[in-house]
Amino acid sequence: MKFTPTLTAPLVGKYKPMALLAACIGLMAGCAQTATAGEYRIEWLARPWELRYVLYVTDDPWDIVVKSAQNAKDKAGSGVLNRYWWELLFKPQVFFPSRDKWAQPGDGLSAVLIEFDEDGKVKTPHSFEAPLYGKIDRLMRVELSQGDYATQPRYSLGYWFMGLGDISTHWAPGLCGAKTIPGPFAKTDDLYLYGPAFKPTPGYMTFGCREWAYQLQHPDRPYIDITSYLRKKDDPDGSGTYIREIFGWSRFSDPAKPVIGKHEADWYCFHECPGGDKPGLIPDIKAWAKKNGWNEPKRPTRIPVFPDPPEKSGTYPQ
């Protein structure tokens, strides 16, 4: 079934996706450094805030995530850019310890839910000394900030990527990160998820912002499966599935959908679980799906599902 999700008008037309991408790469630092601290005012897009929540899931131990964020902040020092890692401000609301017999303390899945009101104000408790607001700048960076000046700290969540025109209406827009947004070396970068040089191998992320956006917006998809699947030839029995780092999101206009995924041998529900259930282990995915009147999740027909053209997209079997 083909469908076209609604795209917000202010983000289409004037702000061309590929032109903005070039600006992100070539002008990100230069634009800010042309003004002195105290004079440089950030140009946020004048548009209503749409995101109801952002959900971050990672299989990295959270203490290591925070340590890396702090190290990056210490090295950044002071200056007009003043951009830091958002992980310094929040704590995971959900932690699922690994059930693998070789697991070490701290191994497992951490999930951080950041919720917003319709004015963009962050509702989730955080450690910043002032209220934070979600904003999008003219380079399409999605950020948390208390105000409008570069001297005020900003915490980047990713890029609001509008896709590649008509060929991407089924998987755009999306909140994308460095490994999932095309750049000037997209054809040769083996870490870019949707490029021809990427090879789906065990341990690597194969689920990204396009797969999230498609499942969120597709009317026949009852849940969002964030599993990083392997190709069937590399994992014929489906035993090598994991959940890697992923940013998910939903707008106020989007339907509420459960966020689920398979990590190692187990299925979990992370957010908006059916029947008002709390996030947790799904003991039997077949029984869980049947109880809710759904088909159980199946491996998509292609990994990753939505590569850059001229490669053909895969599908999520219903």
Backbone bond lengths (Angstrom), bond angles and torsions (degrees), N, CA, C in turn:
res aa  C-N    CA-C-N  psi(-1)  N-CA   C-N-CA  omega(-1)  CA-C   N-CA-C  phi
1 M - - - 1.466 - - 1.523 109.24 -
2 K 1.336 116.49 122.87 1.459 120.12 -179.60 1.517 109.67 -94.85
3 F 1.316 116.30 139.06 1.452 119.21 178.60 1.513 108.93 -148.43
4 T 1.317 116.91 162.31 1.466 122.21 -179.84 1.512 109.07 -123.56
5 P 1.348 118.42 113.73 1.462 119.76 178.99 1.520 110.60 -71.29
6 T 1.308 115.70 154.61 1.458 121.21 178.84 1.523 110.11 -73.05
7 L 1.314 116.83 130.12 1.455 122.15 176.30 1.512 109.02 -108.81
8 T 1.302 116.52 141.53 1.453 120.72 -177.27 1.519 110.05 -72.69
9 A 1.312 116.65 125.74 1.456 121.41 -172.84 1.517 114.69 -54.96
10 P 1.360 120.87 -45.42 1.459 119.47 -177.71 1.520 113.61 -60.47
11 L 1.338 118.77 -17.05 1.457 120.35 -179.38 1.525 112.15 -95.17
12 V 1.305 117.37 -3.77 1.447 120.86 -178.69 1.523 108.28 -116.41
13 G 1.311 117.01 139.99 1.450 119.69 177.67 1.511 111.42 103.44
14 K 1.328 117.25 -85.71 1.465 120.41 -176.28 1.513 111.58 -64.30
15 Y 1.325 116.97 -39.92 1.454 120.53 -176.95 1.523 109.30 -99.48
16 K 1.319 117.35 87.37 1.458 122.51 -177.42 1.527 109.56 -70.83
17 P 1.352 118.35 131.33 1.465 121.16 -174.45 1.512 114.06 -55.87
18 M 1.350 118.72 -50.25 1.457 119.50 -174.75 1.520 111.62 -72.60
19 A 1.342 117.03 -32.66 1.462 118.97 176.62 1.518 110.31 -65.58
20 L 1.331 115.94 -40.46 1.457 119.64 178.16 1.508 111.26 -66.24
21 L 1.328 116.26 -35.17 1.460 119.50 179.28 1.520 110.00 -63.67
22 A 1.332 117.01 -42.94 1.455 120.02 177.95 1.526 110.75 -62.25
23 A 1.336 115.29 -39.02 1.465 119.26 178.57 1.512 110.76 -63.38
24 C 1.345 116.17 -40.70 1.465 120.36 179.86 1.508 110.80 -58.25
25 I 1.335 115.86 -41.59 1.453 120.01 -173.88 1.522 111.68 -79.94
26 G 1.342 116.45 -45.44 1.449 118.94 -172.66 1.509 116.14 -90.59
27 L 1.340 117.53 -23.73 1.450 120.03 -171.39 1.512 114.50 -119.68
28 M 1.327 117.62 0.59 1.464 120.99 -172.72 1.517 111.90 -53.86
29 A 1.322 116.78 -50.92 1.456 119.81 -178.47 1.524 111.41 -81.39
30 G 1.330 116.81 -40.09 1.451 120.30 -173.46 1.510 113.93 -59.90
31 C 1.329 116.10 -42.07 1.466 119.59 -178.42 1.517 111.18 -60.12
32 A 1.333 116.53 -42.89 1.446 119.93 -176.96 1.518 111.96 -71.19
33 Q 1.340 117.64 -32.19 1.448 120.58 -173.14 1.525 113.08 -82.35
34 T 1.328 117.64 -3.21 1.456 119.03 178.53 1.516 112.10 -79.22
35 A 1.328 117.47 -9.88 1.458 120.88 178.65 1.517 109.58 -121.28
36 T 1.293 116.03 153.65 1.456 120.33 179.30 1.516 109.92 -84.70
37 A 1.326 115.70 155.32 1.463 120.82 178.26 1.520 109.29 -57.63
38 G 1.307 116.51 136.73 1.452 120.90 -178.32 1.517 112.10 98.19
39 E 1.353 117.22 -22.75 1.461 120.43 178.71 1.525 111.60 -104.13
40 Y 1.308 116.12 -27.67 1.455 119.55 -172.45 1.519 111.10 -78.85
41 R 1.314 115.22 114.74 1.456 121.95 177.75 1.522 108.50 -102.26
42 I 1.317 116.27 130.90 1.456 120.87 -178.71 1.528 109.16 -72.46
43 E 1.320 116.30 135.04 1.458 121.17 178.15 1.528 108.43 -94.56
44 W 1.317 115.49 93.08 1.457 119.66 174.96 1.524 109.44 -78.17
45 L 1.322 117.05 149.09 1.456 119.36 175.44 1.524 109.52 -65.66
46 A 1.310 116.03 133.68 1.465 121.13 179.01 1.527 108.34 -84.09
47 R 1.307 115.83 83.43 1.461 120.80 -177.18 1.520 108.58 -151.43
48 P 1.314 118.70 152.61 1.458 120.52 179.43 1.523 111.45 -62.84
49 W 1.320 117.01 146.79 1.453 121.90 175.57 1.528 108.52 -77.44
50 E 1.325 117.31 132.56 1.465 121.13 -173.58 1.524 114.85 -113.82
51 L 1.327 118.16 -21.42 1.456 119.22 -171.33 1.530 111.81 -76.97
52 R 1.312 115.28 125.05 1.466 121.77 176.10 1.520 110.68 -81.48
53 Y 1.313 116.45 -37.93 1.463 120.45 176.92 1.517 110.72 -154.97
54 V 1.321 114.69 159.62 1.455 123.69 168.10 1.521 106.19 -125.92
55 L 1.315 117.22 133.28 1.460 122.55 -178.77 1.520 109.36 -120.76
56 Y 1.318 115.84 123.79 1.466 120.95 178.75 1.515 108.82 -113.10
57 V 1.323 116.21 127.78 1.457 122.18 177.49 1.520 108.62 -125.20
58 T 1.331 116.52 135.67 1.462 120.61 179.01 1.514 110.43 -144.50
59 D 1.328 115.06 151.77 1.461 119.95 174.21 1.524 111.29 -100.25
60 D 1.325 117.59 4.70 1.466 121.61 174.65 1.526 109.53 -80.52
61 P 1.332 118.87 138.24 1.474 120.53 176.27 1.520 110.38 -55.87
62 W 1.339 117.32 134.67 1.459 120.18 -172.25 1.525 112.38 -65.75
63 D 1.317 118.73 -31.89 1.463 118.73 178.86 1.528 110.95 -65.21
64 I 1.327 117.41 -32.15 1.465 120.42 176.87 1.521 110.40 -72.78
65 V 1.332 116.75 -37.87 1.465 120.95 177.17 1.527 110.48 -59.75
66 V 1.332 116.44 -46.50 1.465 120.97 -178.27 1.525 110.62 -67.44
67 K 1.323 116.95 -39.61 1.463 120.45 179.43 1.530 110.56 -62.34
68 S 1.315 116.81 -42.22 1.466 120.59 177.69 1.522 110.97 -63.73
69 A 1.328 116.44 -39.51 1.459 120.58 178.62 1.524 111.06 -64.46
70 Q 1.320 116.63 -41.99 1.460 120.81 -179.85 1.521 111.15 -67.11
71 N 1.327 117.02 -40.21 1.463 120.85 177.73 1.517 110.72 -61.69
72 A 1.327 116.26 -41.26 1.462 119.99 179.11 1.520 111.06 -64.46
73 K 1.328 116.79 -39.47 1.462 120.62 178.51 1.522 110.85 -66.36
74 D 1.324 117.38 -42.15 1.467 120.80 179.93 1.524 111.66 -62.22
75 K 1.317 116.43 -37.12 1.464 120.37 -179.02 1.521 111.83 -75.84
76 A 1.345 116.43 -27.35 1.462 120.09 -176.19 1.524 112.03 -68.28
77 G 1.333 116.89 -35.23 1.451 120.55 -177.95 1.519 111.73 65.80
78 S 1.323 116.48 -155.61 1.467 120.89 -179.53 1.519 109.61 -101.48
79 G 1.296 116.39 162.71 1.454 119.91 -179.93 1.508 111.03 155.71
80 V 1.333 116.13 178.27 1.448 120.93 -172.35 1.525 112.11 -73.32
81 L 1.341 118.16 -23.23 1.465 119.33 -178.85 1.527 111.11 -71.52
82 N 1.329 117.67 -50.76 1.470 121.77 168.96 1.533 113.18 52.65
83 R 1.350 115.94 42.03 1.463 120.07 -177.06 1.518 109.22 -113.19
84 Y 1.336 116.79 131.06 1.459 121.41 -173.95 1.525 111.48 -130.71
85 W 1.311 114.48 176.37 1.464 120.70 179.04 1.523 109.66 -81.55
86 W 1.308 115.99 130.96 1.456 121.21 -179.02 1.530 111.77 -67.05
87 E 1.330 118.47 -23.09 1.464 121.84 -177.23 1.525 113.17 -60.36
88 L 1.334 117.12 -18.27 1.461 120.76 177.76 1.530 112.23 -67.74
89 L 1.319 117.24 -18.46 1.465 120.56 -170.52 1.520 114.52 -101.61
90 F 1.324 117.98 -16.82 1.456 120.74 -170.75 1.521 111.70 -126.73
91 K 1.317 114.45 157.73 1.451 121.30 174.29 1.525 108.88 -119.17
92 P 1.330 117.75 147.41 1.465 119.42 177.75 1.525 111.07 -61.85
93 Q 1.305 116.42 135.58 1.465 120.88 173.14 1.525 110.87 -85.37
94 V 1.333 115.99 -19.44 1.462 121.64 -176.46 1.521 109.43 -132.55
95 F 1.338 116.27 133.67 1.464 121.24 171.74 1.520 108.65 -137.51
96 F 1.315 115.49 123.92 1.459 121.26 176.29 1.531 108.07 -109.85
97 P 1.327 118.99 106.74 1.464 119.98 179.76 1.522 111.17 -64.92
98 S 1.318 115.70 144.78 1.461 120.35 178.63 1.519 110.32 -61.80
99 R 1.324 116.20 140.38 1.453 121.64 178.35 1.528 111.38 -102.05
100 D 1.335 115.87 7.26 1.455 120.14 177.38 1.533 109.97 -70.98
101 K 1.326 117.20 140.53 1.459 120.13 -175.71 1.523 112.96 -67.09
102 W 1.328 117.57 -18.46 1.461 120.99 178.99 1.534 112.20 -96.92
103 A 1.306 117.64 6.19 1.464 120.72 -175.60 1.522 111.98 -65.25
104 Q 1.342 114.95 146.46 1.458 122.81 175.86 1.525 109.11 -101.71
105 P 1.334 118.07 159.35 1.476 120.03 176.60 1.537 111.46 -53.61
106 G 1.293 116.89 132.40 1.462 121.11 -178.67 1.508 113.88 94.24
107 D 1.343 117.76 -14.64 1.461 120.30 177.01 1.524 109.57 -70.51
108 G 1.309 115.63 139.86 1.454 119.87 179.31 1.511 110.90 150.14
109 L 1.312 116.54 -157.43 1.453 122.90 -176.62 1.522 110.30 -119.69
110 S 1.319 116.41 129.85 1.460 122.43 175.78 1.521 108.99 -113.20
111 A 1.329 116.13 140.41 1.463 120.93 179.29 1.523 109.71 -130.96
112 V 1.327 115.50 130.70 1.468 122.29 177.12 1.522 108.29 -117.57
113 L 1.313 116.44 124.02 1.463 122.53 178.03 1.520 108.81 -106.80
114 I 1.328 116.78 120.68 1.467 122.77 175.91 1.525 107.34 -110.39
115 E 1.321 116.34 115.20 1.456 121.07 -178.03 1.530 110.64 -107.00
116 F 1.334 115.63 150.31 1.462 122.34 -177.06 1.526 109.92 -127.11
117 D 1.342 115.26 153.88 1.454 118.38 166.72 1.527 108.23 -91.11
118 E 1.321 117.75 -179.59 1.458 120.35 -173.54 1.528 113.35 -72.82
119 D 1.327 117.21 -10.68 1.465 120.65 173.51 1.523 111.53 -91.30
120 G 1.336 117.63 0.29 1.444 121.58 -179.83 1.519 114.30 90.41
121 K 1.326 117.87 -0.27 1.462 120.49 -179.42 1.527 110.22 -71.35
122 V 1.327 115.50 134.74 1.462 120.77 178.74 1.523 109.09 -71.97
123 K 1.323 116.86 123.32 1.462 122.39 179.14 1.527 112.27 -90.71
124 T 1.315 116.95 -23.40 1.465 122.07 -177.31 1.523 110.74 -71.77
125 P 1.329 119.43 134.47 1.472 120.72 176.49 1.520 111.61 -56.10
126 H 1.343 115.24 139.84 1.464 120.82 179.43 1.521 108.60 -149.08
127 S 1.319 116.62 171.76 1.461 121.45 -174.19 1.524 113.81 -96.72
128 F 1.338 118.69 1.28 1.462 119.80 178.47 1.521 109.32 -69.69
129 E 1.331 116.11 147.95 1.470 120.06 -172.02 1.522 113.79 -78.48
130 A 1.316 118.39 -3.71 1.469 121.77 -178.69 1.524 108.96 -140.69
131 P 1.330 117.66 163.70 1.469 119.29 175.68 1.528 111.47 -59.44
132 L 1.316 116.06 145.14 1.453 121.99 178.39 1.523 109.85 -114.90
133 Y 1.320 115.19 149.18 1.460 121.07 -179.17 1.525 109.32 -129.91
134 G 1.329 115.51 142.97 1.450 120.43 172.93 1.513 109.99 -78.82
135 K 1.334 116.72 133.79 1.458 122.16 -179.19 1.525 109.02 -144.65
136 I 1.324 116.52 159.49 1.457 122.49 175.07 1.515 108.02 -124.69
137 D 1.346 116.75 126.98 1.464 118.89 -179.61 1.530 110.39 -91.85
138 R 1.332 115.54 -178.19 1.460 119.79 -174.09 1.521 113.26 -73.58
139 L 1.303 118.06 -9.05 1.460 121.61 172.13 1.521 110.49 -96.03
140 M 1.325 115.82 10.18 1.459 123.67 176.75 1.527 113.46 68.90
141 R 1.337 116.73 22.84 1.456 119.91 174.30 1.525 109.13 -80.18
142 V 1.322 116.13 132.53 1.459 121.73 175.50 1.520 107.00 -93.00
143 E 1.348 116.60 119.72 1.451 120.43 -171.59 1.523 112.06 -135.00
144 L 1.316 114.25 158.54 1.459 121.87 170.26 1.515 107.35 -104.49
145 S 1.327 116.98 129.02 1.457 120.62 -177.10 1.519 109.55 -150.46
146 Q 1.337 115.69 154.63 1.453 119.63 175.71 1.516 112.07 -91.37
147 G 1.326 117.42 -15.99 1.455 119.41 -175.72 1.506 113.21 -159.36
148 D 1.344 115.30 -149.63 1.455 120.83 -169.83 1.524 114.45 -119.30
149 Y 1.335 117.91 6.46 1.457 119.65 -174.38 1.517 111.97 -115.63
150 A 1.326 115.79 147.78 1.461 121.56 -176.79 1.523 112.40 -67.97
151 T 1.318 117.83 -17.73 1.463 119.88 176.40 1.518 111.66 -75.05
152 Q 1.333 117.08 -12.24 1.467 121.58 177.61 1.530 108.44 -93.22
153 P 1.333 118.15 134.81 1.471 120.41 -178.00 1.522 111.90 -58.78
154 R 1.338 114.06 144.20 1.458 121.21 175.41 1.521 108.55 -129.13
155 Y 1.309 115.35 147.03 1.461 120.96 -175.90 1.530 108.24 -126.16
156 S 1.320 116.05 111.59 1.466 121.32 -173.22 1.523 112.20 -83.23
157 L 1.337 115.26 134.01 1.457 121.63 176.39 1.522 112.01 -100.62
158 G 1.311 118.13 -21.41 1.461 121.73 -178.43 1.514 110.13 148.84
159 Y 1.329 116.12 -161.52 1.463 122.63 -179.58 1.523 109.98 -116.00
160 W 1.324 115.61 138.63 1.454 120.48 173.76 1.523 106.46 -86.00
161 F 1.325 115.58 103.19 1.463 122.19 -172.35 1.513 109.58 -99.78
162 M 1.341 116.32 125.41 1.450 121.37 -174.40 1.516 113.72 -90.80
163 G 1.329 117.47 4.34 1.450 120.15 175.72 1.513 113.66 90.40
164 L 1.326 115.67 -163.72 1.460 122.79 -174.46 1.525 111.22 -120.16
165 G 1.311 116.44 39.58 1.457 120.62 177.33 1.518 112.65 82.22
166 D 1.330 115.86 -146.95 1.461 120.94 -173.63 1.521 113.21 -63.17
167 I 1.318 118.28 -25.28 1.463 120.58 -178.14 1.523 112.28 -75.51
168 S 1.329 117.67 -6.84 1.465 119.99 -174.85 1.523 113.32 -123.62
169 T 1.307 118.06 16.10 1.462 119.27 -176.00 1.523 112.38 -65.24
170 H 1.337 117.99 -19.13 1.460 120.05 -179.62 1.520 112.21 -86.54
171 W 1.354 119.08 -10.39 1.465 119.28 178.82 1.525 113.52 -134.72
172 A 1.302 118.31 21.15 1.455 121.16 178.24 1.531 108.83 -133.70
173 P 1.350 117.30 155.03 1.460 128.32 3.82 1.525 111.70 -81.57
174 G 1.349 115.81 -178.30 1.451 118.74 178.86 1.518 112.04 -164.99
175 L 1.332 114.83 157.86 1.459 122.05 175.08 1.521 106.88 -92.85
176 C 1.324 117.02 106.33 1.462 122.16 -170.67 1.522 111.58 -116.68
177 G 1.326 115.19 154.61 1.454 122.28 178.31 1.514 111.80 -112.27
178 A 1.334 115.34 -170.53 1.463 120.96 -173.38 1.525 113.08 -60.71
179 K 1.334 117.82 -33.48 1.466 120.99 -176.57 1.523 112.87 -85.90
180 T 1.327 116.99 -4.90 1.457 119.16 -174.98 1.522 113.60 -126.07
181 I 1.327 118.08 7.47 1.456 120.57 177.95 1.522 108.40 -116.53
182 P 1.343 119.10 132.38 1.468 120.58 -175.24 1.517 112.41 -68.60
183 G 1.323 115.19 143.94 1.453 121.90 178.81 1.517 110.04 -131.87
184 P 1.337 117.71 -172.10 1.474 120.83 -177.05 1.526 113.52 -65.98
185 F 1.341 117.61 -19.54 1.466 120.55 -179.60 1.528 111.45 -111.48
186 A 1.329 116.24 28.06 1.464 121.22 -174.97 1.523 112.70 -59.38
187 K 1.328 117.89 -30.94 1.462 120.49 -176.43 1.523 113.05 -78.17
188 T 1.327 116.88 -17.92 1.466 119.24 -177.27 1.522 113.69 -118.97
189 D 1.321 117.83 -9.50 1.464 122.07 -177.79 1.523 109.79 -77.43
190 D 1.339 116.98 113.43 1.472 119.27 -177.66 1.524 112.38 -79.75
191 L 1.341 118.65 -2.94 1.457 121.98 174.93 1.529 112.55 -97.71
192 Y 1.331 116.78 -10.64 1.468 120.82 178.11 1.523 108.61 -78.97
193 L 1.310 116.44 115.11 1.454 123.16 -169.11 1.520 113.95 -56.78
194 Y 1.334 118.00 -36.60 1.455 120.53 -170.54 1.527 113.77 -102.55
195 G 1.322 117.71 8.96 1.453 121.39 -178.06 1.521 113.20 -94.52
196 P 1.335 117.61 166.70 1.467 121.95 -176.63 1.529 113.63 -69.23
197 A 1.340 118.05 -18.93 1.465 120.02 -178.58 1.531 112.73 -86.07
198 F 1.339 117.09 -11.87 1.463 119.89 -178.34 1.522 110.39 -75.45
199 K 1.335 116.34 133.33 1.452 122.58 177.75 1.523 109.21 -120.44
200 P 1.346 117.33 117.91 1.475 119.94 179.92 1.526 110.66 -67.23
201 T 1.308 117.30 108.39 1.458 122.25 -178.97 1.520 109.43 -127.16
202 P 1.344 117.16 157.52 1.470 119.75 -179.08 1.516 112.12 -54.17
203 G 1.320 115.94 135.93 1.449 121.44 177.61 1.510 114.62 95.13
204 Y 1.355 118.14 -12.66 1.453 120.72 -177.93 1.528 111.01 -99.26
205 M 1.323 114.87 152.12 1.455 121.58 175.52 1.518 109.91 -69.33
206 T 1.319 117.69 127.43 1.460 121.26 174.31 1.530 111.65 -121.30
207 F 1.326 116.83 3.34 1.459 122.41 176.92 1.519 108.11 -112.34
208 G 1.337 116.41 131.15 1.454 119.40 -178.15 1.515 113.34 -140.37
209 C 1.328 115.31 -162.99 1.463 120.98 -172.39 1.521 112.84 -66.54
210 R 1.339 118.03 -26.76 1.464 119.20 -179.90 1.528 110.52 -72.14
211 E 1.318 115.88 -41.87 1.459 120.15 179.24 1.525 111.15 -65.23
212 W 1.330 116.72 -36.72 1.470 120.34 176.80 1.528 110.00 -64.54
213 A 1.333 117.10 -50.40 1.463 120.86 -175.76 1.526 111.01 -61.03
214 Y 1.311 116.79 -41.22 1.463 120.04 179.96 1.520 111.04 -60.79
215 Q 1.322 116.92 -49.24 1.460 120.29 -176.51 1.528 112.21 -68.79
216 L 1.334 115.99 -35.19 1.464 119.62 178.01 1.525 111.16 -62.37
217 Q 1.325 116.22 -41.58 1.458 120.87 -169.85 1.530 114.28 -95.69
218 H 1.326 117.38 -15.28 1.460 118.78 -177.23 1.538 109.54 -74.95
219 P 1.317 117.69 124.66 1.466 120.07 -174.69 1.524 114.25 -66.09
220 D 1.332 118.23 -22.88 1.466 120.69 -178.74 1.525 113.23 -93.53
221 R 1.313 116.80 3.28 1.462 120.12 -178.18 1.531 108.27 -101.59
222 P 1.351 119.43 113.37 1.464 120.22 -173.27 1.522 114.35 -83.36
223 Y 1.324 117.62 -11.50 1.465 121.82 -177.32 1.524 108.74 -148.77
224 I 1.325 115.30 171.13 1.467 121.79 177.25 1.521 107.03 -115.34
225 D 1.321 117.00 112.32 1.456 123.33 -179.37 1.524 108.39 -95.29
226 I 1.335 117.41 113.20 1.465 121.65 -173.98 1.529 112.40 -98.78
227 T 1.329 117.20 16.19 1.454 121.47 -179.55 1.525 111.45 -64.05
228 S 1.333 116.92 135.61 1.465 121.62 170.09 1.530 107.88 -87.89
229 Y 1.325 114.84 93.86 1.464 120.37 -179.24 1.529 110.51 -78.84
230 L 1.325 114.89 156.57 1.458 121.59 169.76 1.523 108.60 -100.94
231 R 1.321 115.67 164.52 1.454 119.53 174.68 1.525 109.74 -64.73
232 K 1.311 115.94 148.70 1.463 120.21 -175.49 1.521 111.71 -59.51
233 K 1.328 117.16 -35.76 1.463 119.30 -179.46 1.524 112.12 -68.30
234 D 1.347 116.73 -24.58 1.463 120.83 178.37 1.523 112.42 -91.12
235 D 1.329 116.12 -17.36 1.467 120.59 -175.00 1.532 109.04 -149.24
236 P 1.326 117.58 68.18 1.468 120.60 -171.59 1.518 115.12 -61.87
237 D 1.336 118.36 -30.25 1.466 119.54 -178.30 1.521 113.83 -99.17
238 G 1.324 116.57 2.60 1.463 120.27 176.89 1.510 115.09 74.03
239 S 1.331 117.54 18.83 1.465 120.64 -175.96 1.520 113.31 -86.84
240 G 1.326 117.35 -8.14 1.459 119.85 -175.45 1.510 113.89 -103.68
241 T 1.316 117.72 29.90 1.463 120.86 -176.47 1.521 111.34 -89.25
242 Y 1.334 115.43 144.26 1.460 121.33 -178.77 1.514 109.99 -143.30
243 I 1.312 115.17 167.24 1.460 121.83 170.79 1.525 106.87 -113.25
244 R 1.303 116.25 123.36 1.459 122.09 178.72 1.529 109.30 -109.75
245 E 1.302 117.04 -170.81 1.465 121.07 -176.88 1.527 110.87 -62.66
246 I 1.338 115.78 130.43 1.451 119.95 179.00 1.522 110.41 -151.43
247 F 1.334 116.09 138.85 1.463 123.57 170.98 1.515 107.89 -104.65
248 G 1.319 117.35 121.26 1.452 121.16 173.86 1.519 110.19 -113.00
249 W 1.307 116.96 171.98 1.457 120.86 -174.59 1.516 109.88 -163.32
250 S 1.297 115.79 164.46 1.452 121.82 172.10 1.516 108.25 -154.41
251 R 1.318 115.59 142.96 1.460 121.07 176.50 1.522 110.19 -90.90
252 F 1.316 116.09 167.23 1.462 120.45 176.83 1.523 110.87 -62.68
253 S 1.320 116.78 -26.08 1.465 121.00 -177.58 1.527 112.90 -87.34
254 D 1.334 117.82 -8.24 1.461 120.95 -176.99 1.529 110.96 -87.12
255 P 1.325 117.32 150.72 1.467 120.01 177.39 1.519 110.67 -71.13
256 A 1.327 116.64 149.16 1.461 120.49 174.93 1.521 108.81 -73.18
257 K 1.336 116.39 129.46 1.462 121.08 179.53 1.527 109.93 -135.39
258 P 1.336 117.07 140.10 1.467 119.27 175.88 1.529 110.87 -62.01
259 V 1.317 115.55 141.47 1.463 121.62 174.63 1.520 107.15 -106.02
260 I 1.328 116.66 117.14 1.452 121.28 -175.45 1.533 109.85 -129.87
261 G 1.327 116.37 167.68 1.449 119.92 176.12 1.513 111.36 -174.17
262 K 1.329 115.06 158.35 1.455 121.39 179.11 1.523 109.45 -107.56
263 H 1.335 115.73 125.42 1.461 121.44 178.71 1.527 108.18 -125.82
264 E 1.333 114.58 121.11 1.454 119.99 -173.51 1.533 108.15 59.92
265 A 1.304 120.03 -117.12 1.467 120.63 -177.35 1.523 113.26 -102.68
266 D 1.339 117.70 1.85 1.463 120.57 -169.65 1.521 112.99 -119.93
267 W 1.343 114.97 148.34 1.450 122.76 173.23 1.529 109.41 -99.96
268 Y 1.333 115.80 144.80 1.461 121.71 179.86 1.524 109.40 -134.90
269 C 1.336 115.28 152.62 1.462 121.32 168.33 1.524 107.55 -110.14
270 F 1.335 116.57 128.85 1.463 121.49 -173.80 1.526 113.64 -102.79
271 H 1.311 116.99 -31.16 1.480 118.40 -172.78 1.520 109.08 -160.26
272 E 1.321 115.28 148.41 1.455 123.81 178.78 1.532 111.61 49.87
273 C 1.323 113.91 47.44 1.461 120.63 -179.47 1.530 109.75 -66.57
274 P 1.315 118.49 144.30 1.472 121.06 -175.25 1.521 112.22 -66.27
275 G 1.332 114.12 151.41 1.458 120.00 177.63 1.512 114.08 70.90
276 G 1.328 117.47 15.52 1.462 120.47 -178.65 1.512 113.88 74.50
277 D 1.335 118.20 12.04 1.469 120.99 178.93 1.524 110.92 -65.03
278 K 1.328 115.99 149.57 1.449 121.22 175.40 1.529 109.65 -78.38
279 P 1.331 117.73 155.61 1.463 119.40 175.34 1.524 110.81 -55.32
280 G 1.316 115.47 142.62 1.460 118.33 -179.00 1.510 112.31 172.59
281 L 1.319 114.73 -174.97 1.454 123.09 179.77 1.531 110.64 -67.40
282 I 1.319 115.78 138.38 1.463 121.83 171.85 1.525 106.66 -102.04
283 P 1.322 118.39 102.64 1.470 120.27 -172.82 1.529 113.86 -61.88
284 D 1.322 116.25 -36.70 1.468 121.00 -177.09 1.518 108.01 -139.37
285 I 1.335 117.43 104.45 1.462 121.02 -174.39 1.526 111.64 -65.85
286 K 1.330 117.62 -33.45 1.465 120.36 178.89 1.531 110.37 -66.20
287 A 1.328 116.28 -46.49 1.467 120.16 179.28 1.519 110.92 -65.62
288 W 1.325 117.27 -38.94 1.466 122.23 179.10 1.518 110.65 -60.88
289 A 1.343 116.57 -47.61 1.461 120.52 -179.73 1.526 111.26 -65.39
290 K 1.330 116.57 -43.45 1.466 120.43 -179.19 1.518 111.11 -63.18
291 K 1.321 117.14 -40.78 1.457 121.61 179.56 1.522 111.77 -58.45
292 N 1.328 116.24 -33.85 1.460 120.88 -177.43 1.525 113.32 -96.19
293 G 1.346 116.18 4.67 1.452 120.12 177.64 1.515 114.24 77.38
294 W 1.334 117.58 25.42 1.456 122.50 -177.71 1.521 110.80 -117.66
295 N 1.317 115.92 162.31 1.454 121.01 167.86 1.523 109.05 -80.77
296 E 1.311 116.65 149.88 1.465 119.20 178.87 1.526 110.32 -70.92
297 P 1.334 118.18 153.27 1.463 120.92 -179.30 1.526 111.52 -62.25
298 K 1.323 115.53 143.27 1.460 122.00 177.42 1.519 109.47 -126.30
299 R 1.319 114.57 151.83 1.459 120.46 177.11 1.535 109.64 -60.36
300 P 1.346 118.58 134.33 1.466 119.91 177.51 1.526 111.23 -64.17
301 T 1.317 115.59 163.06 1.454 120.32 -175.20 1.524 113.21 -78.47
302 R 1.325 116.57 -11.75 1.460 120.38 178.49 1.506 108.88 -144.37
303 I 1.363 116.48 147.22 1.464 122.14 178.71 1.527 108.73 -127.24
304 P 1.365 120.96 122.03 1.465 125.40 -14.43 1.526 110.17 -64.43
305 V 1.302 116.90 166.25 1.464 120.24 -171.41 1.526 112.04 -74.65
306 F 1.347 117.38 -35.98 1.462 120.15 -171.85 1.532 111.62 -126.14
307 P 1.334 117.21 73.55 1.467 120.21 -179.78 1.524 111.61 -73.70
308 D 1.320 115.36 166.15 1.463 120.08 175.05 1.526 110.25 -63.75
309 P 1.342 117.22 146.91 1.465 120.16 172.70 1.537 109.32 -62.31
310 P 1.333 117.96 152.34 1.472 127.50 12.85 1.525 114.67 -88.03
311 E 1.347 118.03 6.08 1.456 119.90 176.63 1.535 109.58 -63.98
312 K 1.338 115.24 145.88 1.459 120.21 -179.78 1.515 111.05 -85.69
313 S 1.329 115.64 146.66 1.465 121.66 178.07 1.526 110.45 -73.48
314 G 1.347 114.57 155.67 1.442 120.28 171.43 1.515 110.00 -95.34
315 T 1.323 115.89 -166.80 1.458 120.76 179.10 1.519 109.13 -140.37
316 Y 1.320 115.19 160.85 1.465 121.91 170.77 1.524 107.82 -99.90
317 P 1.335 119.11 110.37 1.459 120.21 -179.84 1.523 111.31 -60.06
318 Q 1.315 116.14 139.84 1.458 121.35 179.80 1.530 110.01 -89.62
